[in-house]
Amino acid sequence: MDGILDQSQPAQDPQVSLATLKRAADSICDNVGRVIVGKRDATRLLLIALLSEGHVLVEDVPGVGKTMLARAFARSLNVSFGRIQGTPDLLPSDVTGVSYYRQQTGEFVFRQGPIFASVVLADEINRATPRTQAALLEAMQERQVTVDGQTLPLPQPFLLLATQNPVELEGTFPLPEAQLDRFLLRLRMLYPAADEERAILFRFKEADPLTTLRPVLGEHDLAALIPLVRGVHVSQVVADYLLTVVRLTREHPAVELGASPRASLALFRAAQARAAMDARDHVRPDDVKALARPVLAHRMIITPQGRLRGQDAEQIIGAILDQVSVPVEDTGAPGR
């Protein structure tokens, strides 16, 4: 398919390019919506992570569509899809790949693992052992894997979408803080509303709509869209607002471990992506507010006393957002 972008056209005005990005983002959300009912916000968060070159942790109960969302998202993007099923006996080589001896040629040949795909679903990641979880760290941070002393690059773009069930803890290995910090954001699917669940029943009545889902992007469209995000302007005022919110997570009395500098950068890039998806060439404080919970909450550790009082990270971030004054002066691009 030709895709949304016209590769034959010369470089366009930045605002025209952002309008193209918005059109692409809307098309992807609409296309995923042909399969997944009522989860447009979740799809937008996946797009924000992809455009920010980050990764996503989906934390929710079984059966709400986590795997279906990942597959529909990858198919809409027209990129390769890999799946890793977390189990206690999963080995690092099952993720990265393995070298085997081919008798016909007398040489060792490397067989790639499922990590070598543009969108990778690590299902029930907390059921894998810490050793196997650690095999994903290099891929997430450096977008490469090292096997038998050889470093191999991963496809670009690369998005790891990991899922875990927050309720069932038997036979699981909680993700360490260092790994949680490498997820750009965390999202929850939640149960559908009554009318949405009714729509699901009839949508899947005769066939699985995923089998007929077509991509909406061309092969090279993503490579052209992702660099546009880095050009979105962030004023000093908005950056200071963002940093104030992050710093207050470290100073809150109910927080044992606050958001890291990596979290500040993640929120910065995610806000750029959100603005670009709305065809804006500048970030607003509303972008920071909308993304503060999904970007920061999973990186925070609440004190035992705070947990006893029923406080959680999302509530604390909400209180911080209420506490910090929102900038009201001009936050647009230079020259506005």
Beta strands, then each sheet from edge to edge (+ up, - down):
strand 1: 56-59
strand 2: 81-85
strand 3: 97-102
strand 4: 107-112
strand 5: 119-123
strand 6: 144-147
strand 7: 150-153
strand 8: 159-164
strand 9: 185-187
strand 10: 255-257
strand 11: 301-302
sheet 1: 2+ 5+ 8+ 1+ 9+
sheet 2: 3+ 4-
sheet 3: 6+ 7-
sheet 4: 10+ 11-
end
